[in-house]
Amino acid sequence: MTLSLILTIAGGVLLIVGLVGCVVPVIPGAPLSWAGLLLAFFSEYSKCSIPALVITGVIAFAVSILDNFFPTLMTKKCGGSKAGTWGSTIGLVVGMFIGPVGIIAGPFLGAYIGELYHDRTDKQRALQAAWGAFKGFLLGTGIKMISSIICIWVYIIAIIKCVAASKGADVVV
């Protein structure tokens, strides 16, 4: 019983840290949120189903992968050339070593520098491509938050189901 309580509390803490990690680039938000749900799965105080765990795990994995591609894709969508797209990608990789500010600014600056390398005269296009990289970062952050909120929702429902089952009630969700 004590282990179950520890697993439930640790799961809740990981869910909160995961949600924070959606906006703090160094913390892997979606995977931590899913790990919190996984801990709750092994607790007596949670009735999380295996399909819910698998589906949220697939979502967390997909979101974590897609989050790295959105700045590059949005750079291209906003009119960036191959140089801008490469710049965004290089900026993202370099930014990872700089920290949170680097992860946010890296794709923006990389796309801007790449576009200026491609055509020094068209600063407006370079800025538009860089803005696309920033929008891609925001899009990635948004889907990470949605994924983490889904994990939190499943966690809360699983605990409600367990409490209701202990009182003899049926919960339909």
One Martini backbone bead per residue (centre of mass of N, CA, C, O) as a GRO file, in nm:
protein
  173
    1MET     BB    1   0.057   0.063  -0.020
    2THR     BB    2   0.300   0.254  -0.007
    3LEU     BB    3   0.397   0.212  -0.297
    4SER     BB    4   0.139   0.314  -0.433
    5LEU     BB    5   0.155   0.599  -0.320
    6ILE     BB    6   0.429   0.668  -0.440
    7LEU     BB    7   0.351   0.621  -0.737
    8THR     BB    8   0.124   0.830  -0.749
    9ILE     BB    9   0.288   1.078  -0.665
   10ALA     BB   10   0.517   1.051  -0.873
   11GLY     BB   11   0.329   1.068  -1.115
   12GLY     BB   12   0.220   1.354  -1.054
   13VAL     BB   13   0.494   1.494  -1.064
   14LEU     BB   14   0.568   1.415  -1.355
   15LEU     BB   15   0.329   1.556  -1.486
   16ILE     BB   16   0.410   1.842  -1.399
   17VAL     BB   17   0.695   1.843  -1.514
   18GLY     BB   18   0.601   1.787  -1.803
   19LEU     BB   19   0.440   2.047  -1.838
   20VAL     BB   20   0.679   2.233  -1.791
   21GLY     BB   21   0.855   2.098  -2.026
   22CYS     BB   22   0.694   2.235  -2.263
   23VAL     BB   23   0.841   2.533  -2.196
   24VAL     BB   24   1.106   2.383  -2.112
   25PRO     BB   25   1.337   2.268  -2.333
   26VAL     BB   26   1.514   2.067  -2.145
   27ILE     BB   27   1.245   1.930  -2.079
   28PRO     BB   28   1.076   1.625  -2.138
   29GLY     BB   29   0.750   1.646  -2.133
   30ALA     BB   30   0.595   1.402  -2.262
   31PRO     BB   31   0.763   1.166  -2.139
   32LEU     BB   32   0.714   1.245  -1.840
   33SER     BB   33   0.411   1.224  -1.842
   34TRP     BB   34   0.404   0.926  -1.921
   35ALA     BB   35   0.569   0.825  -1.679
   36GLY     BB   36   0.352   0.904  -1.474
   37LEU     BB   37   0.139   0.712  -1.588
   38LEU     BB   38   0.304   0.453  -1.549
   39LEU     BB   39   0.323   0.464  -1.244
   40ALA     BB   40   0.015   0.462  -1.193
   41PHE     BB   41  -0.042   0.183  -1.316
   42PHE     BB   42   0.120   0.036  -1.059
   43SER     BB   43  -0.114   0.128  -0.889
   44GLU     BB   44  -0.389   0.094  -0.667
   45TYR     BB   45  -0.496   0.413  -0.725
   46SER     BB   46  -0.524   0.303  -1.029
   47LYS     BB   47  -0.729   0.273  -1.350
   48CYS     BB   48  -0.532   0.212  -1.591
   49SER     BB   49  -0.520   0.132  -1.910
   50ILE     BB   50  -0.345  -0.014  -2.155
   51PRO     BB   51  -0.451   0.146  -2.400
   52ALA     BB   52  -0.400   0.425  -2.276
   53LEU     BB   53  -0.095   0.384  -2.241
   54VAL     BB   54  -0.024   0.329  -2.537
   55ILE     BB   55  -0.145   0.581  -2.670
   56THR     BB   56   0.014   0.792  -2.501
   57GLY     BB   57   0.292   0.683  -2.584
   58VAL     BB   58   0.270   0.736  -2.886
   59ILE     BB   59   0.215   1.035  -2.863
   60ALA     BB   60   0.473   1.115  -2.709
   61PHE     BB   61   0.668   1.014  -2.924
   62ALA     BB   62   0.564   1.175  -3.168
   63VAL     BB   63   0.590   1.457  -3.042
   64SER     BB   64   0.897   1.444  -2.992
   65ILE     BB   65   0.969   1.425  -3.291
   66LEU     BB   66   0.804   1.662  -3.422
   67ASP     BB   67   0.924   1.899  -3.259
   68ASN     BB   68   1.199   1.894  -3.435
   69PHE     BB   69   1.049   1.966  -3.728
   70PHE     BB   70   0.874   2.227  -3.726
   71PRO     BB   71   1.075   2.458  -3.785
   72THR     BB   72   1.154   2.354  -4.067
   73LEU     BB   73   0.871   2.333  -4.197
   74MET     BB   74   0.789   2.635  -4.146
   75THR     BB   75   1.011   2.761  -4.309
   76LYS     BB   76   0.922   2.645  -4.579
   77LYS     BB   77   0.622   2.749  -4.569
   78CYS     BB   78   0.742   3.065  -4.541
   79GLY     BB   79   0.967   3.064  -4.794
   80GLY     BB   80   1.202   2.896  -4.755
   81SER     BB   81   1.489   2.777  -4.827
   82LYS     BB   82   1.729   2.548  -4.805
   83ALA     BB   83   1.909   2.734  -4.636
   84GLY     BB   84   1.693   2.796  -4.419
   85THR     BB   85   1.640   2.504  -4.336
   86TRP     BB   86   1.928   2.438  -4.257
   87GLY     BB   87   1.959   2.668  -4.055
   88SER     BB   88   1.737   2.570  -3.863
   89THR     BB   89   1.865   2.297  -3.798
   90ILE     BB   90   2.137   2.400  -3.697
   91GLY     BB   91   2.018   2.588  -3.480
   92LEU     BB   92   1.889   2.362  -3.314
   93VAL     BB   93   2.146   2.202  -3.248
   94VAL     BB   94   2.308   2.434  -3.123
   95GLY     BB   95   2.087   2.524  -2.915
   96MET     BB   96   2.105   2.267  -2.732
   97PHE     BB   97   2.395   2.364  -2.611
   98ILE     BB   98   2.293   2.645  -2.482
   99GLY     BB   99   1.981   2.612  -2.428
  100PRO     BB  100   1.678   2.751  -2.399
  101VAL     BB  101   1.745   2.997  -2.578
  102GLY     BB  102   1.870   2.830  -2.812
  103ILE     BB  103   1.614   2.666  -2.885
  104ILE     BB  104   1.454   2.920  -2.966
  105ALA     BB  105   1.675   3.092  -3.140
  106GLY     BB  106   1.820   2.900  -3.336
  107PRO     BB  107   1.613   2.863  -3.571
  108PHE     BB  108   1.578   3.159  -3.629
  109LEU     BB  109   1.876   3.235  -3.687
  110GLY     BB  110   1.933   3.011  -3.891
  111ALA     BB  111   1.725   3.098  -4.102
  112TYR     BB  112   1.824   3.385  -4.140
  113ILE     BB  113   2.116   3.319  -4.223
  114GLY     BB  114   2.045   3.127  -4.456
  115GLU     BB  115   1.892   3.341  -4.625
  116LEU     BB  116   2.126   3.542  -4.646
  117TYR     BB  117   2.311   3.345  -4.791
  118HIS     BB  118   2.123   3.313  -5.037
  119ASP     BB  119   2.002   3.635  -4.992
  120ARG     BB  120   2.112   3.948  -4.901
  121THR     BB  121   1.870   4.139  -5.018
  122ASP     BB  122   1.632   3.954  -4.865
  123LYS     BB  123   1.528   4.032  -4.554
  124GLN     BB  124   1.226   3.967  -4.553
  125ARG     BB  125   1.246   3.667  -4.618
  126ALA     BB  126   1.427   3.595  -4.381
  127LEU     BB  127   1.223   3.682  -4.165
  128GLN     BB  128   0.993   3.496  -4.253
  129ALA     BB  129   1.147   3.231  -4.209
  130ALA     BB  130   1.212   3.281  -3.911
  131TRP     BB  131   0.920   3.300  -3.821
  132GLY     BB  132   0.853   3.010  -3.900
  133ALA     BB  133   1.040   2.880  -3.692
  134PHE     BB  134   0.891   2.999  -3.446
  135LYS     BB  135   0.616   2.873  -3.510
  136GLY     BB  136   0.723   2.584  -3.488
  137PHE     BB  137   0.789   2.602  -3.191
  138LEU     BB  138   0.501   2.667  -3.095
  139LEU     BB  139   0.371   2.412  -3.208
  140GLY     BB  140   0.538   2.209  -3.047
  141THR     BB  141   0.453   2.315  -2.769
  142GLY     BB  142   0.149   2.268  -2.804
  143ILE     BB  143   0.156   1.955  -2.846
  144LYS     BB  144   0.293   1.895  -2.578
  145MET     BB  145   0.071   2.006  -2.399
  146ILE     BB  146  -0.157   1.828  -2.496
  147SER     BB  147  -0.023   1.560  -2.421
  148SER     BB  148   0.005   1.623  -2.115
  149ILE     BB  149  -0.297   1.675  -2.061
  150ILE     BB  150  -0.390   1.395  -2.137
  151CYS     BB  151  -0.231   1.249  -1.915
  152ILE     BB  152  -0.367   1.395  -1.681
  153TRP     BB  153  -0.655   1.307  -1.746
  154VAL     BB  154  -0.606   1.002  -1.723
  155TYR     BB  155  -0.511   1.010  -1.431
  156ILE     BB  156  -0.766   1.126  -1.303
  157ILE     BB  157  -0.963   0.910  -1.406
  158ALA     BB  158  -0.816   0.667  -1.275
  159ILE     BB  159  -0.862   0.765  -0.983
  160ILE     BB  160  -1.169   0.791  -0.991
  161LYS     BB  161  -1.221   0.494  -1.056
  162CYS     BB  162  -1.093   0.384  -0.797
  163VAL     BB  163  -1.271   0.530  -0.593
  164ALA     BB  164  -1.541   0.425  -0.702
  165ALA     BB  165  -1.473   0.120  -0.670
  166SER     BB  166  -1.435   0.135  -0.355
  167LYS     BB  167  -1.759   0.232  -0.338
  168GLY     BB  168  -1.925   0.069  -0.579
  169ALA     BB  169  -1.895   0.240  -0.831
  170ASP     BB  170  -1.968   0.350  -1.157
  171VAL     BB  171  -1.752   0.465  -1.421
  172VAL     BB  172  -1.816   0.669  -1.706
  173VAL     BB  173  -1.568   0.770  -1.977
   0.00000   0.00000   0.00000
